[in-house]
Amino acid sequence: MNLVTIFGGSGFLGRYVVRQLASKGFFIRVIARNPNDALFLKVYGKVGQIQLLAGDIKEENKLGGYINGSDCVINCVATFFETRAQSFINLHIDAARNLAKTAQKEGVNQFIHISSLGASSKSSSRLLKSKGVGEEAVLNCFPNANIIRPSLIFGNEDTFFNRFAKLSLISPFIPVVGSNTKFQPVYVDDVAKAVSLLVETSQQKRYLDLGGDETYSFTELIQILLSEINRKRIILKIPFSLARVIAATNDFFRFILGDLVPAFLTLAQVRSLEKDNIVDVKSEKFSDLGIVPMKLKIILPKIVVRFKRG
Ligand SMILES: NC(=O)c1ccc[n+]([C@@H]2O[C@H](COP(=O)([O-])OP(=O)(O)OC[C@H]3O[C@@H](n4cnc5c(N)ncnc54)[C@H](OP(=O)(O)O)[C@@H]3O)[C@@H](O)[C@H]2O)c1
């Protein structure tokens, strides 16, 4: 049976990819910085089916050892804000390039790289720009790589609905930057199904934009959430001009004091909210894989049930 090596397999999306692949009978090797934190993955497979290995995607010289013997390598690693140890450049570009280069050199059959909808080397957001340059770097080194670009992902462990639901417990206001920015939220297990289908059918060179069938503005997403948890809160629409000032201040203090200051709003996030996050009509999408995406309103009640009033 084929061996699939996953970097970021313990993350939000990665764990669903591991579960889908395990259910199809693949042997899976997960490279994690803290394998103890990834032990929960073991129950997704039979005894010996899922192997956890300590490793960091930034360790260029060790990548060959990590992926040795793999038929497929999947990169689910990313960061949404930079820390002293992990910048967008070293994670989304350098590490992605090194992994793709090593996979090509080791003769790995298939490479799957998870990027983001809106990623572009021309983006004004440092986050989306690094993801766009990262895609190009991966394709330069592994021309047959598959690139997956999800919109906002929802699911039990997501940071979007869980974060705003938590905020609603303690605050009468929900601040929103990019109130009219549109998203096509996508269910985490649908993205994992797409990845697992590519692996099962050994597909190459697919470039897929994955969004759900419905489009919502940021404000509409918060309204749906508040209605689901039965809480009335004031949605505070923060204009981009003010958001940029707040974010630049947050970035400045993080630059000076490092990770002691939490990244509650970064300039990279604000810039990425300036453009709609929706699938281009010309892109390859779920329908090209024969997958019908799950609707947000069916899954959301299960995600936020613990925040529901009454
Ligand atoms: N979540 C979304 O809404 C969304 C939307 C669009 C695209 N995406 C993309 O989907 C992919 C997965 O995102 P996610 O939401 O699952 O992120 P996540 O939950 O933050 O998972 C990231 C994973 O990467 C691992 N990781 C981080 N640094 C690493 C390193 N140096 N070496 C090895 N592993 C490392 C993390 O493990 P540890 O930190 O525990 O080591 C974690 O398992 C990313 O490419 C992201 O850009 C996500």
The ligand as a Tripos MOL2 file, in Angstrom:
@<TRIPOS>MOLECULE
LIG
   48    52     1     0     0
SMALL
NO_CHARGES

@<TRIPOS>ATOM
      1 N1         -7.9170   27.6370    7.8360 N.am      1 LIG1
      2 C1         -8.3550   28.3220    6.7890 C.2       1 LIG1
      3 O1         -9.4250   28.9680    6.8230 O.2       1 LIG1
      4 C2         -7.5740   28.2930    5.4990 C.ar      1 LIG1
      5 C3         -8.0660   28.9940    4.3970 C.ar      1 LIG1
      6 C4         -7.3630   28.9520    3.2020 C.ar      1 LIG1
      7 C5         -6.1920   28.2340    3.0970 C.ar      1 LIG1
      8 N2         -5.7170   27.5660    4.1890 N.ar      1 LIG1
      9 C6         -4.4630   26.8280    4.0300 C.3       1 LIG1
     10 O2         -4.6370   25.4960    4.4520 O.3       1 LIG1
     11 C7         -3.3970   25.0060    4.9720 C.3       1 LIG1
     12 C8         -3.6300   24.4400    6.3660 C.3       1 LIG1
     13 O3         -4.1370   25.4770    7.1830 O.3       1 LIG1
     14 P1         -4.7090   25.1850    8.6330 P.3       1 LIG1
     15 O4         -5.8460   26.0830    8.8550 O.co2     1 LIG1
     16 O5         -4.8600   23.7250    8.8130 O.co2     1 LIG1
     17 O6         -3.4930   25.7100    9.5170 O.3       1 LIG1
     18 P2         -3.0470   25.2360   10.9930 P.3       1 LIG1
     19 O7         -4.1780   24.6600   11.7410 O.co2     1 LIG1
     20 O8         -2.3210   26.3990   11.5770 O.co2     1 LIG1
     21 O9         -2.0220   24.0660   10.6990 O.3       1 LIG1
     22 C9         -0.7200   24.3130   10.2910 C.3       1 LIG1
     23 C10         0.0840   23.0750   10.5510 C.3       1 LIG1
     24 O10         1.4500   23.3320   10.1840 O.3       1 LIG1
     25 C11         2.2940   22.8440   11.2100 C.3       1 LIG1
     26 N3          3.5490   23.5750   11.2070 N.ar      1 LIG1
     27 C12         3.7200   24.9000   11.4120 C.ar      1 LIG1
     28 N4          5.0300   25.2040   11.2930 N.ar      1 LIG1
     29 C13         5.6790   24.0450   11.0030 C.ar      1 LIG1
     30 C14         7.0260   23.7170   10.7650 C.ar      1 LIG1
     31 N5          7.9780   24.6420   10.8080 N.pl3     1 LIG1
     32 N6          7.3530   22.4340   10.4710 N.ar      1 LIG1
     33 C15         6.3780   21.4720   10.4410 C.ar      1 LIG1
     34 N7          5.0780   21.7190   10.6630 N.ar      1 LIG1
     35 C16         4.7310   22.9990   10.9520 C.ar      1 LIG1
     36 C17         1.4930   23.0740   12.4780 C.3       1 LIG1
     37 O11         1.9590   22.2320   13.5060 O.3       1 LIG1
     38 P3          2.6190   22.7850   14.8600 P.3       1 LIG1
     39 O12         2.4580   24.2800   14.8890 O.co2     1 LIG1
     40 O13         1.8600   22.0790   15.9160 O.co2     1 LIG1
     41 O14         4.0300   22.3610   14.7540 O.co2     1 LIG1
     42 C18         0.1120   22.6300   12.0130 C.3       1 LIG1
     43 O15         0.0100   21.2330   12.0630 O.3       1 LIG1
     44 C19        -2.4310   26.1870    4.9430 C.3       1 LIG1
     45 O16        -1.6670   26.1370    3.7730 O.3       1 LIG1
     46 C20        -3.3500   27.3890    4.9010 C.3       1 LIG1
     47 O17        -2.7560   28.5110    4.2840 O.3       1 LIG1
     48 C21        -6.3720   27.5640    5.3950 C.ar      1 LIG1
@<TRIPOS>BOND
     1     1     2 1
     2     2     3 2
     3     2     4 1
     4     4     5 ar
     5     4    48 ar
     6     5     6 ar
     7     6     7 ar
     8     7     8 ar
     9     8     9 1
    10     8    48 ar
    11     9    10 1
    12     9    46 1
    13    10    11 1
    14    11    12 1
    15    11    44 1
    16    12    13 1
    17    13    14 1
    18    14    15 2
    19    14    16 1
    20    14    17 1
    21    17    18 1
    22    18    19 2
    23    18    20 1
    24    18    21 1
    25    21    22 1
    26    22    23 1
    27    23    24 1
    28    23    42 1
    29    24    25 1
    30    25    26 1
    31    25    36 1
    32    26    27 ar
    33    26    35 ar
    34    27    28 ar
    35    28    29 ar
    36    29    30 ar
    37    29    35 ar
    38    30    31 1
    39    30    32 ar
    40    32    33 ar
    41    33    34 ar
    42    34    35 ar
    43    36    37 1
    44    36    42 1
    45    37    38 1
    46    38    39 2
    47    38    40 1
    48    38    41 1
    49    42    43 1
    50    44    45 1
    51    44    46 1
    52    46    47 1
@<TRIPOS>SUBSTRUCTURE
     1 LIG1         1 GROUP 0 **** ****
